[in-house]
Each structure stands twice: as C-alpha cells, then as structure tokens.
Amino acid sequence: MKRRQLTLDMGYRPDEFAQTLQGGFCSAEPRLQCHGSLPEWILEDANGLKTRLHIAPLPERRIGMLRLPRLQVELEMTADAESSIDDFLQRFHRHFHKGGG
C-alpha cells in the first residue's frame, strides 16, 4: 500500500472549499464517494484510493487594503499504486486552481 501526505496553503474560505469539494470535485467522472463535512472528509474511489482531507482556517493574507482568505488543507492518501495518488492530485489541483493568467 502506498501512502502520501501533503499540506497546502489555499486561498479559500472553509464554506467555499466545502462547496467546491462536494459539488464539482466529487461529482466529476470518475465519481468519488465523499463522506463527512467541515472540517474533515473521507474520499474514496472505485479503485481503492482513500483520502483523508482536513481543513483549518489560517490568518488572512493582507496586501495593502486587499484581504484574501487562507485555508490549510491536509491530504493523507493511500492507494495500491503511486499512479492512483498522482491522478487524484492532478484532479484535485485542476478543480481547486483559481484563475490567473
């Protein structure tokens, strides 16, 4: 069994993150089973990948008068193959990436 842990600093409010996770992320094909609610979820796919996802608010980022939310996102992934974890992370980053040029 392969295991990987990752901690991310993301520009989301907790409610905004939960909406994206439970909406487009878990319902996109291939579908994920998403169990839980703020601040922790368990995500599972049909191939045996299991991810524990925990979020915690961080102090906002201040740039002059601009205030941006911050969220610590901890991912603990287990799967039979590294490629399953890599595929999950590509999907995660694709769904949670915010704009920019």
C-alpha positions in Angstrom: 0.0 0.0 0.0 1.4 3.4 -1.0 0.9 6.4 1.2 1.4 10.2 0.7 0.8 13.2 2.8 0.5 16.8 1.6 -0.2 20.1 3.3 -1.4 23.0 1.1 -2.0 26.7 1.8 -5.0 27.6 -0.3 -6.9 30.8 -1.0 -10.4 29.6 0.1 -12.9 30.2 2.9 -14.0 27.0 4.6 -17.6 27.2 3.2 -16.3 28.0 -0.4 -13.9 25.0 -0.2 -16.7 22.7 1.0 -19.0 23.8 -1.8 -16.3 23.1 -4.5 -15.4 19.7 -2.9 -18.9 18.5 -2.6 -20.1 20.0 -5.9 -17.9 19.7 -8.9 -14.9 17.8 -7.4 -16.7 14.7 -6.0 -19.4 14.5 -8.7 -17.0 14.7 -11.7 -16.2 11.5 -13.5 -14.9 9.2 -12.2 -17.1 9.9 -9.2 -15.7 9.9 -5.7 -17.6 8.9 -2.6 -17.3 11.9 -0.2 -18.2 11.3 3.4 -18.0 14.0 6.1 -18.5 17.7 6.5 -16.5 20.7 7.7 -13.7 20.3 8.6 -12.9 16.7 7.6 -13.9 14.4 4.8 -13.0 10.9 3.6 -12.9 10.5 -0.2 -12.8 7.1 -1.9 -12.8 5.9 -5.5 -13.7 2.6 -7.1 -10.0 1.6 -7.4 -9.3 1.6 -3.7 -7.8 5.1 -3.3 -8.7 6.6 0.1 -8.0 10.2 1.0 -8.5 11.9 4.4 -8.9 15.6 3.9 -8.8 18.1 6.8 -9.1 21.9 6.6 -8.3 24.6 9.1 -8.6 28.4 8.6 -5.3 30.4 8.5 -4.8 34.1 9.1 -5.9 36.1 6.1 -3.3 37.3 3.6 -3.1 41.1 3.6 -1.7 43.0 0.6 -2.3 46.7 1.2 -6.0 47.1 1.6 -6.7 43.7 0.0 -7.7 40.8 2.3 -7.6 37.3 1.0 -8.8 34.2 2.8 -6.4 31.3 3.6 -7.0 27.7 4.4 -4.7 24.9 5.4 -5.6 21.8 3.6 -4.1 18.5 4.7 -4.4 15.4 2.5 -3.5 11.9 3.5 -3.8 9.5 0.6 -3.4 5.7 0.5 -3.7 3.5 -2.6 -2.3 0.4 -4.2 -0.3 2.3 -6.8 1.5 5.7 -6.8 -0.2 6.4 -10.1 -3.6 6.5 -8.4 -2.3 9.1 -6.0 -0.8 11.1 -8.8 -4.1 11.0 -10.8 -6.0 12.1 -7.7 -3.7 15.1 -7.1 -3.9 16.2 -10.7 -7.7 16.1 -10.5 -7.6 18.0 -7.1 -5.4 20.8 -8.5 -7.5 21.1 -11.7 -10.7 21.6 -9.7 -9.3 23.8 -7.0 -7.0 26.0 -9.1 -8.2 29.6 -9.0 -7.9 31.9 -12.0 -4.9 33.9 -13.2 -3.2 34.5 -16.5 
